[in-house]
Amino acid sequence: MAYPKPSRRSWAEPWKIKMVEPIRMTTSADREKFMVEAGYNTFLLRSEDVYIDLLTDSGTNAMSDRQWSGLMLGDEAYAGSRNFYNLWEAVTRYYGYKYLVPTHQGRGAEHILSKIMIHAGDTIPGNMYFTTTRLHQELAGGTFVDVIIDEAHDPANAHPFKGNVDLAKLRHVIDEAGPGKIPYVSIAGTVNMAGGQPQSMENLRAVRAICQPQGIPIVLDATRAVENAYFIQQREPGYQSKKVAEILKEYCSYTDTCTMSAKKDALVNIGGWLATNEQGLFEEARNMVVVYEGLHTYGGLAGRDMEAMACGIAESVQDDHIRARIGQVEYLGNHLLDWGIPIVQPIGGHAVFLDAKAFYPHIPQSQYPAQALACYVYIDSGVRTMERGAVSAGRDPKTGEERFPNLELVRVTIPRRVYTQAHMDVVAESVLEVFEQREQARGLKMTYEPKYLRFFQARFEPA
Ligand code: P71
């Protein structure tokens, strides 16, 4: 047989499909109409009008048969549910924190943490903002200051750890504000808004060395920390023979507290938590959760949700799982790179980010090129993506001016265990088509702007 021998051995997903959910194809004429009705905002589309939904990897994951069985083991007691203790055990075993307060999702934990730890006039340094995280910091009277390395703001820079903190910037912020005005340093791994970019272990250790002597705690946004651990395994000297689970635990050990949106790494459709090693914070959080979320042994979740999360955490740290998960994102990203399409490099953990400024140099940022690009991709193929640029960045709460970030991106986000390689091919071809039509593209103007997290509900029309 004269088949050429492949240059490498392929990998395949470490699962097979047991149940399928049909998806609907639409015509481009349909989609143009849907886009107008949705005010040129992909958040306002109906899911049934979407063919391949790459809006987010949040809560859109496919659960395993074990997780679904876990749903049947829900102990729906108001207080002291068995599933709460299973979840607590899983968080302690895999993330290492001593105490757990469940919340309905990540922002529930951010809300409680910010209310407890931040006082008016405080400064919170962090490795790039996240929308909900920063908003809760601001609502509590704090000001977020970005101390990520400069490379993170340059989409073409191939630094392997673009999530790293610039230690000189961090020291400067601490000196300026005074350690007493810094309730904690806010660390995320991977960094969503930078393009799903990881932080190295060495960098987190260095941040720890700066903070600890001054009594400044580190709060980790652990939403995609398993993906961060995988990148450390792949890229950081000394970690190649360690398991992702081991790396995750070491990474968390340099932090005091974490907030978590379990809708990402932990492979569930809803859930989150606040976990900490600090007994005082735990007691306050456990008390406050009853005001905003629910009793401290369910935090706004059903018992079955906590069981699915406990099981999802254990699955999420398996090397086979995470290699295939990030491998699929890399497959899509490499396709686009081969065709010369401008994306954020290196390819991120949860998504491929299209560089809208490079697509559309003729559209000024005040006409939201990334928002427009997300619309063109949807109209072309029914693939739904998300703007991560000026619309997401919103306005400065002090001046009311719009913020125009360096990164004007469209996030093509891959849910875990949901789509196949063939779906990725369709997505890549659609992005190529839109790239080839780039010169005809037009910008947008905002016709409706909500006060908080405007990107969710803003409406637009062609400029
Ligand atoms: C994502 C989301 C969901 C989302 C949130 C806001 C705007 C658009 C989409 C949520 C995160 C996250 C990080 C790093 C905290 C949250 C909030 N991401 N930290 O990427 O990525 O968690 O959604 O469970 O409340 O699509 P929550």
Boltz pocket constraint, residues with backbone or C-beta under 6 A from the ligand:
constraints:
  - pocket:
      binder: B
      contacts: [[A, 55], [A, 56], [A, 57], [A, 58], [A, 105], [A, 106], [A, 107], [A, 108], [A, 130], [A, 131], [A, 132], [A, 133], [A, 188], [A, 190], [A, 192], [A, 221], [A, 223], [A, 224], [A, 260], [A, 261], [A, 262], [A, 263], [A, 271], [A, 272]]
      max_distance: 6.0
